[in-house]
Amino acid sequence: MTLSPVEQLNSPLFNKHDVSVFVKRDDLIHPIISGNKWRKLQYNLAEAKKLGYKGVISFGGAYSNHLHALAFACHQQGLTAKLIIRGEPSYAQNYTLRCAKHWGAHLLFVDRATYRRRTDPEFRAQLSNDYPELMLIPEGGTNSLALRGVREVMTELETQQTFDTIMTPVGSAGTLSGLICGAKGQQVLGVAVLKQAQYLVDEIQSLLKTQKCSYNNWQLLTDYHQGGYAKFSQQDLTRIQNFMKETGLPLEPIYSGKMICAFLTLLEQGFFNKGHRIMLLHTGGLQGLYGLAEQNRIKADEWPLPHEIPAR
Ligand SMILES: *Cc1c(COP(=O)(O)O)cnc(C)c1O
């Protein structure tokens, strides 16, 4: 595998606070399977093939970066993808799911009550029984195999750049947990993008146990969700857009944008010592901009939408 690049970002603000800021561009890992989803799926799909499965089954919301990445990766590797999606079948018209269908994924829409059972052992057993040829991958692709993939971010960074703190956005915490496992003395900071994310701390502890990892220098920041998952104000959008203009870094407001807002707030509060070196992990997810534009929540021409894949 080729390393994703590390770039230094420049801003008068960084000079003012005497910090150096870098970004690990995992959004550039692959043109479609971007960022942390590539890292998390790599060993899961290898395992599915090793165990003789014909494909995988997984879960997500209607605009899920995970399902988008999974559908393409399965298409590329000759695996079947069955996607269990929370919500109405009409979501199949959105960009994310049009792509998934274009790559041959099977979409199955379920109501919220059914979706909520996605981690129930009985529900999982029923799925394995109904689809014995498919391996179950949890929502977001987060499991012990995902951690193995994400750890490699830290291994790569050893050869690329020295830093004191690495920051990542956090959804299901698989990425944060993988970074913690791979850390060698650095501080690992996660920015929760959903409300009331304190429950993730237990989740992280049990994920770390699967890797026999007892590293303690990490923190989950739970006050930067901006109102909840995929919520943001016009003020938040402006702040993210100003950062994009200043640094040239492409962002979206659900994950990477929230991390940037948290980072800027911490910086202004003097959270980082003078001389501190900060590595921001760009986890990808730019395809999510299409869903936001389709819902008129952002203006398409103001954001770095990736190249559109299937024709309408
Ligand atoms: C899924 C996702 C995350 C969250 O990763 P977790 O491992 O679920 O915490 C962060 N950024 C982007 C762009 C994502 O798609």
The ligand as a MOL file (V3000), in Angstrom:
LIG
                    3D

  0  0  0     0  0            999 V3000
M  V30 BEGIN CTAB
M  V30 COUNTS 15 15 0 0 0
M  V30 BEGIN ATOM
M  V30 1 C -17.0960 7.1520 9.7250 0
M  V30 2 C -16.3230 8.3960 9.7380 0
M  V30 3 C -15.6950 8.8750 10.8990 0
M  V30 4 C -15.8680 8.2160 12.2210 0
M  V30 5 O -15.0940 7.0720 12.3610 0
M  V30 6 P -15.3760 6.0720 13.5390 0
M  V30 7 O -14.3450 5.0380 13.4020 0
M  V30 8 O -16.7710 5.5410 13.3130 0
M  V30 9 O -15.3050 6.8310 14.8100 0
M  V30 10 C -14.9160 10.0130 10.8040 0
M  V30 11 N -14.7820 10.6730 9.6470 0
M  V30 12 C -15.3860 10.2630 8.5160 0
M  V30 13 C -15.2170 11.0570 7.2940 0
M  V30 14 C -16.1720 9.1260 8.5230 0
M  V30 15 O -16.7840 8.7330 7.4070 0
M  V30 END ATOM
M  V30 BEGIN BOND
M  V30 1 1 1 2
M  V30 2 1 2 3
M  V30 3 2 2 14
M  V30 4 1 3 4
M  V30 5 2 3 10
M  V30 6 1 4 5
M  V30 7 1 5 6
M  V30 8 2 6 7
M  V30 9 1 6 8
M  V30 10 1 6 9
M  V30 11 1 10 11
M  V30 12 2 11 12
M  V30 13 1 12 13
M  V30 14 1 12 14
M  V30 15 1 14 15
M  V30 END BOND
M  V30 END CTAB
M  END
